[in-house]
């Protein structure tokens, strides 16, 4: 599958920017809208690009409602980082602060308290702090998710052979037949209870690699509020974007 630079078209007199993805496995074109990616048009590998505006206009009513709801007419949403910007960390909004280290300093230092997340970094990095913020969240996710996985593994009675922290776009977590559990690092932005709902879900798959009655019974026993926090993740997914 390949993604191209943003395309432009007019929809109801407004400029719309969208991402075109060509996929060798796709037989029919598809449209998907979310705050993170904006409008994504998926088409078969050899589809003619001239047919896409017609496809978009066919679903104009639906698209306008979605694009307005997510405010993504201009394409993928990009978070802007500046002092005073709020960022969720472990489910709590923290106001960002950026402070300059001495000239020539390398690396960065982060301080997290109840209301603020303060970064000390080289002056030139303050102009584009996004990579530093992302690295901090990845490192924090690695520490927290691995620790909580170890904690819950004792209660499930089964531990994974490996835990991977990375970027996932479709699921917060997954469990492979080889007993590897993978998490999306952005999960660290969710409340601890929501994080535990994903961790226990994946650990229970080590006992039952399916969604059978036995799996749900085990998950209900291990973490009774899992459905409540899964709903929270579904409702707040668009807030957990870096």
Rosetta blueprint (number, residue, H / E / L):
1 X L
2 X E
3 X E
4 X L
5 X L
6 X L
7 X E
8 X E
9 X E
10 X E
11 X E
12 X L
13 X L
14 X E
15 X E
16 X E
17 X E
18 X E
19 X E
20 X E
21 X E
22 X E
23 X E
24 X L
25 X L
26 X L
27 X L
28 X L
29 X L
30 X E
31 X E
32 X E
33 X E
34 X E
35 X L
36 X L
37 X L
38 X E
39 X E
40 X E
41 X E
42 X E
43 X E
44 X E
45 X L
46 X L
47 X L
48 X L
49 X H
50 X H
51 X H
52 X H
53 X H
54 X H
55 X H
56 X H
57 X H
58 X H
59 X L
60 X H
61 X H
62 X H
63 X H
64 X H
65 X H
66 X H
67 X H
68 X H
69 X H
70 X H
71 X L
72 X L
73 X L
74 X L
75 X L
76 X L
77 X L
78 X L
79 X L
80 X L
81 X L
82 X L
83 X L
84 X L
85 X L
86 X E
87 X E
88 X E
89 X E
90 X L
91 X L
92 X E
93 X E
94 X E
95 X E
96 X E
97 X E
98 X E
99 X E
100 X E
101 X L
102 X L
103 X L
104 X L
105 X L
106 X L
107 X L
108 X E
109 X E
110 X E
111 X E
112 X E
113 X L
114 X L
115 X L
116 X E
117 X E
118 X E
119 X E
120 X E
121 X E
122 X L
123 X H
124 X H
125 X H
126 X H
127 X H
128 X H
129 X L
130 X H
131 X H
132 X H
133 X H
134 X H
135 X H
136 X H
137 X H
138 X H
139 X H
140 X H
141 X H
142 X H
143 X H
144 X H
145 X H
146 X H
147 X H
148 X H
149 X H
150 X H
151 X H
152 X H
153 X H
154 X H
155 X H
156 X H
157 X L
158 X L
159 X L
160 X L
161 X L
162 X E
163 X E
164 X E
165 X E
166 X E
167 X L
168 X L
169 X L
170 X L
171 X L
172 X L
173 X E
174 X E
175 X E
176 X L
177 X L
178 X L
179 X L
180 X E
181 X E
182 X E
183 X E
184 X E
185 X H
186 X H
187 X H
188 X H
189 X H
190 X L
191 X L
192 X H
193 X H
194 X H
195 X H
196 X H
197 X H
198 X H
199 X H
200 X H
201 X H
202 X H
203 X H
204 X H
205 X L
206 X L
207 X L
208 X L
209 X L
210 X L
211 X L
212 X L
213 X H
214 X H
215 X H
216 X H
217 X H
218 X H
219 X H
220 X H
221 X H
222 X H
223 X L
224 X L
225 X L
226 X H
227 X H
228 X H
229 X H
230 X H
231 X H
232 X H
233 X H
234 X H
235 X H
236 X H
237 X H
238 X H
239 X H
240 X L
241 X L
242 X L
